[in-house]
Amino acid sequence: MNKTDIRQGLVTLQMPEVIEHMKDDTISFSKDYRESQFDLWMEQLYYNATIGETRPTIVWPDIIKTADFALPDWYKPGSA
């Protein structure tokens, strides 16, 4: 296989997302073959008492969030 064949294969590559929340739920590459197109999200760490560990949880955007964003009880707005 040569570079041209590989580049052409990347142009048409479509496969289910694995880890990232990919645009249109598929892994794809930009026209210059340098990056996947993915949607951004925000995670917040939550303590999971069942397993005794802190785990990341998606809090934004609404279409993929698994929990609401929460401020800790001790936080006071405007405090350092």
C-alpha positions in Angstrom: 0.0 0.0 0.0 1.3 3.5 -0.8 0.8 6.9 0.7 -1.9 7.8 -1.8 -3.9 4.7 -1.0 -3.7 5.4 2.7 -4.7 9.0 2.3 -7.7 8.0 0.2 -8.7 5.4 2.8 -8.7 8.1 5.5 -10.9 10.3 3.4 -13.7 7.7 3.4 -13.0 6.2 6.9 -16.2 6.1 9.0 -16.3 4.0 12.2 -18.2 4.1 15.5 -16.8 6.3 18.2 -14.7 4.6 20.8 -13.6 7.1 23.5 -14.3 10.7 22.3 -17.7 12.1 21.6 -17.1 12.5 17.9 -19.0 14.8 15.5 -21.9 12.8 14.0 -21.0 9.9 16.3 -18.2 8.7 13.9 -14.4 9.0 13.7 -13.4 11.1 10.7 -10.5 13.1 9.6 -10.1 16.7 8.2 -9.3 17.2 4.6 -5.6 17.6 5.4 -5.7 14.2 7.3 -4.4 15.7 10.5 -7.2 15.6 13.0 -10.4 14.0 13.9 -13.5 16.2 14.3 -14.9 15.9 17.8 -17.3 17.7 20.0 -16.0 19.3 23.2 -17.4 18.5 26.6 -16.7 19.5 30.2 -16.1 16.9 32.9 -16.3 17.3 36.7 -14.8 14.9 39.2 -17.3 13.2 41.4 -16.6 10.9 44.4 -18.2 7.5 43.9 -18.8 6.1 47.4 -19.7 2.7 46.0 -16.2 2.1 44.5 -14.4 4.5 46.9 -12.8 6.5 44.0 -13.2 9.8 42.3 -14.4 9.5 38.7 -14.8 12.0 35.9 -18.4 12.7 34.9 -19.6 14.7 31.8 -21.5 17.8 32.9 -21.8 19.7 29.5 -23.2 19.8 26.9 -26.7 18.7 27.8 -27.0 16.1 24.9 -24.3 13.9 26.5 -24.1 15.0 30.1 -24.4 12.3 32.8 -24.7 14.6 35.8 -25.4 18.3 36.6 -22.5 20.6 37.3 -22.2 21.1 41.1 -20.2 23.5 43.2 -18.9 22.1 46.5 -20.9 23.1 49.7 -17.9 24.9 51.1 -17.5 27.2 48.1 -18.4 30.9 48.6 -18.7 33.0 45.5 -16.0 35.7 45.4 -13.7 33.8 47.8 -10.2 33.0 46.9 
